[in-house]
Amino acid sequence: MKKLKVIYVVLIWGLSLPVNARNITLFLGKDLPLCQHMFEIYKKDFKEHGRIIFNKHKEFNSIGWKSINSKKVNVRYGESHSCAYFEKAEFDINNDNRNEYVIRNSACMSDVISNTITAYDLDDVYSSNKPDLSGVTVKYKLKLWGWMYYLKRLPKIKLRGQFEGEEVYPSIAGTALIEPFMYKGKTYISILGTPGSHIKNEWITVSELTKNYSMQDICYFNKQ
């Protein structure tokens, strides 16, 4: 059996979007048409809704997610609830001119959603004859859970308190929403930091997953 190319991404975000942001600034990529284009989309949505309405924009709808299970499963526990649902799409997630078979598994507990995106080699999926894809070799795994996504194209900042004086890159930490989208025939990934209990998470990125499955940041936006 051919080895399988897999991208495994786990991210969590609060269900209680909007994120109460009304202003957004383009920090990185001011001279790039891609960044300017996404800036106009995000700016308009934040101004009108306080959040990004992904499913009203062709860039995000072009991924073409389709539901695998017939309906979302929701169970309520007092003031919180859990949910689970699966979606699939076929698109070129890393711009190597080959579509991948992508599964998005979304689940939530206590109003916090976890989103898993797994991208499989299309030929291997259809030749495996295993609907659950069990036993397929993992070629590549990117796992982001309880994570910090460092914005390495920004200057480092000095920490305060216990780690006084230590310098680190700004980051998106703890909770985030990930959304692949298409722009002029290429796939990009937007990562939206969402507020946690003690985390402001004011950053949004637009990045590209390269042919070698490394994330390269192209645009940074700051929301307030």
N, C-alpha and C positions, 0 to 999 in steps of 0.2 A: 504494500500500500504506500502511496506517496505520503511524504510527510506533510503535515497540515500547517498552514500559516494561520496563526491565531493571535488576535489582539484581545486581551481581556481587560476591560476597564470597569472599575467600580467607583461610583461617586455617590454622594448623598447630598440631598438638598431639602430645605424646609418646605412643607406643603403650603405654608402660609405666605406664598408669594402673593401680592407684590412685596417688594423689598423696601418700600417707602422711600424711593429715590426719585427726585424730580429733575436733577441736573446731572449731566455727564460731560466729561472732558476727554478729548483725544490726546493721549500722552505720547504714544509711539506710533509712527507711521503716518505722520501728517501729510507727507508728500506722496503717499501711495493711494491710487484709486480704490483699491480694496478697502483700506482703512477708512477712507472718506465715505465710501458707500455704506459700510456697516455703521459708521458713526451717525449718518443721517437717519438710518432705520432705528437705531437704539435711542437716539436723542428724541425723535418724535414719539416713540412708545413710552419712554420715561416721562415725557412732558404730559402726555395725554392719559396714561394709565398708571404711572408709577412703577411699571414693570415692562419686560419685553414680552410681547404676544407672538411667540415663535410661529404658531400655526397660521398666522394671517399673512406671512411673507413667503413669496415664491422660492426664495433662497433655501429656506428650511423645508418647505413642502416638497421640493424637488428630490429629496432623499427617498420619498415614497414608502414610508413605513406602512406595513399592513399587519393587522391583528392576527395572531396565531390562535389564541383561544377566543371563543365566541363572545365573551364578555369579561369585564373587569370584576374581580372578586373583592368585595369590601365587607369587613367585619368591624363593627363598632364596639369599643370598650369604654363605656362612660363618655368622657369628653374626647377620647382619642379613637383612632380606628386604624386597621391594617388593610393592606390591599396588595394584589399581585396580578400582573398581566405581562404578556409577551408580545413582541412585535418583531417583524423581519423585514429586511430590505436587501437588495443587491445593488451595490455601488462600489466605486473605486475609492476606498477610504484613504489610501496612501499614494494616489496619483502615479501608479506604475503601469497604467494602461490595461489593468486587469481588474475586473469586478471581484469583490469579495462577497460572501454570503454572511450577512450581519444579523445577529440576534440581539435584541434589546429586552432585557428582563428588568422590569420595574417592580419594586416591592416597597412597602412602607409599614412602619410600626410606630405607634405613638406620634403620628403626624410627621414623621421624617421618612422621606423616600430614599431608597437605595436604587441606583440605576446601573445595571451591568450591560456593557456592550462587548460582544464577542464576535470577531470577524474571522471567518473561515475561508480557506481556499475553495473557490466555487467548484472546481472539478472534483476535488476530494470529497466534498459534501455529497455531490450527486452520484459518485461512484461507491460511497460507503454503504449505501442501502440501510442506514441506521437512522431512523427518524429522530432519535434523541442524541445522535452524534457521539454516543458512548464509545470509548476505546480508541478514539482518534488522537493521534499524537499532537501535542501542543508544540507548535513551532516557535511562537513568541507570546509572551505574556506581559502586559502592562497593568499592574494592579494598584489602584489608587483608593485606599480606604483609610480614613483617619489620617489624612495626608496633609502635606504642605506643598503647594505648587509654587516654587520660587520664580519670581519674575527677574530673570538674570540679565535682562537688557535694561534694567533700571539701576541707578546707583544704590550701593549698600546704605543701610541706615544703622545707627547705633542704638542698641537696646538699653532699656532702663531696668531698674530694680535688681533682681537676683543676678542677672547677666549684664550688669552695668558696663558699658563700654564695648561690648562685643558687637561686631559688625555683621549684619546678615542682609540678604536681599529681601525686599518686600515680597509678600506671598499671599496666595489664596489658601486659607486654612480651614480644615474641618468639614465645611459644608460647601457644596458646589453643584452647579447644574451644567451638564455637557450637552452640546447640540451640534452635530455635523451639519454642514450646509454646502451648497454649490454656488460658485461665483465664476462666471465666464468659463465654464467647462472643467473647473477644478474643484476638488473637495477641500474644505477647511473645517476646523473645529473651534467652536466658541465655548469658552469656559467662563461661567458666570458665578462669582463668589456670592453666596447668600449668607445673611447674618445668622450667626449662632448665638448662644447665650452670653458669651463674653467676647465675641469676635465681630468686628465691624465688617470685614470682607467687602471692601469698596471697589475691588478690581474686577475687570472683565478682560479676557484675552481673546484674540483670534490667532490661531496657530495652524500649522500644517504638519501632518504626519508624513515624514519622508519615506522614500522607498525602503530605507533601512529601519523603519519604524522608530525613528527618534522625533520628538516633538520640537518644532522650531517656532518660536513666537514671532509674530509679524506685527500685530497691533496690540496696544494696551489702552484701555479706557478706565477712567476713574469716575465712579458714581457717588453722588452725595444726596 
